[in-house]
């Protein structure tokens, strides 16, 4: 029985390795990649149900894609505007200046919102700090697509204040300087 379990584990691990290597090979053969998602406004002044389910799409919001090379230098930067439904779809060539862009070295983040009321970026789904491209959602023929969870903006009233006391900290240079 124990020998059978060990064989099953070996077969399972081998199949996982095969699947992931096929995904990597499939994505390397593609010329372009698509990165898609949605940008929404989440208003905390609404009731719970409206806050959770009633987010409205933001037209004209800017979302950016930044890709780094092996030495952590920016090798590609692009952006896209959202449409009426708040949807963005970045289409990126997999090669840039003769080098191949590695999706795992890319991240997507919020840049700006045209909404005069809902313009504070949140980190719900990582929109403010950025989301790394980990696994493609769709690999089919010539299509390599990453579909991200929605990014959210909120109103200034809903923004959490910064409670760090960094503003009152003095540097060593400030302490040692004589202000006569």
C-alpha positions in Angstrom: 0.0 0.0 0.0 2.8 2.4 0.9 4.6 1.6 -2.4 1.4 2.4 -4.3 1.1 5.8 -2.6 4.7 6.6 -3.4 4.1 5.7 -7.1 0.9 7.9 -7.1 2.9 10.8 -5.7 5.6 10.5 -8.3 3.1 10.4 -11.1 1.3 13.4 -9.7 4.5 15.4 -9.4 5.6 14.4 -12.9 2.3 15.5 -14.3 2.5 18.9 -12.5 6.0 19.5 -14.0 4.7 18.6 -17.4 1.7 20.9 -17.2 3.8 23.9 -16.0 6.6 23.3 -18.5 3.9 23.2 -21.3 2.5 26.5 -20.1 5.9 28.2 -20.1 6.7 26.8 -23.6 3.3 27.9 -24.9 3.7 31.4 -23.6 7.2 31.8 -25.1 5.9 31.1 -28.6 3.4 34.0 -28.5 4.2 37.3 -30.2 1.9 39.5 -28.0 0.2 39.3 -24.7 -3.0 40.8 -23.5 -3.5 42.2 -20.0 -7.1 42.9 -19.2 -9.1 44.0 -16.2 -11.6 46.5 -14.8 -11.5 49.7 -12.8 -14.3 50.5 -10.5 -15.3 53.1 -7.9 -16.2 51.8 -4.5 -18.1 54.3 -2.3 -18.0 53.5 1.5 -20.8 56.0 2.2 -23.3 53.6 0.8 -24.9 50.7 2.7 -23.0 47.4 2.9 -24.8 45.8 -0.1 -24.2 48.8 -2.3 -20.6 49.0 -1.1 -19.9 45.4 -2.0 -22.0 44.9 -5.1 -22.7 48.5 -6.3 -19.2 49.6 -7.5 -19.5 51.7 -10.7 -17.2 51.6 -13.6 -14.8 54.5 -14.2 -14.4 55.6 -17.8 -11.0 57.1 -18.8 -9.0 55.7 -15.8 -5.4 55.1 -16.6 -3.8 51.7 -15.9 -0.1 51.0 -16.5 2.1 48.0 -17.2 5.8 48.1 -16.2 8.1 45.3 -17.2 11.7 44.9 -15.8 14.7 43.1 -17.2 16.9 40.6 -15.3 18.8 43.5 -13.7 15.5 45.1 -12.4 15.7 48.0 -14.9 12.5 49.2 -16.7 12.5 47.7 -20.2 8.9 48.4 -21.1 6.3 50.9 -19.9 2.8 51.2 -21.4 -0.6 52.4 -20.3 -4.3 52.1 -21.4 -7.5 54.1 -20.8 -10.6 52.3 -19.6 -13.7 52.3 -21.7 -17.3 53.0 -20.7 -17.5 49.7 -18.8 -14.3 50.5 -16.9 -12.4 47.7 -18.9 -8.8 48.0 -20.0 -6.9 45.7 -22.4 -3.2 46.3 -22.8 -1.7 44.6 -25.8 2.0 44.2 -25.6 4.6 42.8 -27.9 6.6 40.1 -26.2 9.9 41.5 -27.6 11.1 45.0 -26.8 14.4 46.4 -28.2 15.4 42.9 -29.2 14.9 41.4 -25.7 12.1 39.1 -24.7 9.7 40.4 -22.0 9.2 38.0 -19.2 5.6 38.3 -17.9 6.7 37.3 -14.4 8.8 40.5 -14.3 5.8 42.7 -15.1 3.3 44.5 -12.9 0.1 46.4 -13.5 -1.1 49.3 -11.3 -3.5 52.2 -11.2 -2.2 55.5 -12.4 -5.1 58.0 -12.3 -8.9 58.4 -12.3 -10.7 61.2 -14.2 -13.6 61.0 -11.7 -13.6 64.2 -9.6 -15.1 62.4 -6.6 -13.8 58.9 -6.8 -10.0 59.4 -7.3 -8.2 57.8 -4.4 -6.5 54.6 -5.4 -7.0 51.6 -3.1 -5.0 48.4 -2.7 -8.1 46.2 -3.1 -6.7 43.6 -5.5 -3.3 45.4 -5.5 -4.2 48.3 -7.8 -2.3 51.0 -5.8 0.9 49.0 -5.2 0.8 46.9 -8.3 0.0 43.3 -9.3 2.6 40.9 -10.8 1.6 38.8 -13.7 1.8 35.2 -12.4 -0.2 32.8 -14.5 -2.0 33.5 -17.8 -5.8 33.1 -17.6 -6.1 32.1 -21.3 -3.6 30.3 -23.6 -5.3 29.4 -26.8 -3.6 29.3 -30.2 -2.0 32.8 -30.7 -3.7 34.3 -27.6 -1.9 34.8 -24.3 -4.1 36.7 -21.9 -3.9 37.7 -18.2 -7.3 38.7 -16.8 -6.8 40.5 -13.4 -9.3 41.1 -10.6 -10.9 44.5 -10.6 -9.0 47.5 -9.3 -10.8 50.1 -7.2 -10.7 53.8 -6.5 -12.6 55.3 -3.6 -13.7 58.8 -2.4 -11.5 60.9 -0.2 -14.0 60.4 2.7 -13.4 56.7 2.5 -9.6 56.9 2.4 -7.9 55.7 5.6 -5.6 58.4 7.0 -1.9 57.8 7.4 -1.4 57.2 11.1 2.4 57.0 10.9 4.2 59.7 12.8 6.9 60.0 10.0 6.3 63.8 9.6 7.8 64.6 13.1 10.9 62.5 12.7 14.2 64.4 12.5 17.2 63.1 10.6 20.6 62.9 12.2 21.7 65.9 10.0 18.8 68.0 11.4 19.8 67.2 15.0 23.4 68.0 14.4 22.8 71.3 12.5 23.1 74.6 14.4 20.4 77.0 13.5 21.7 80.3 15.1 
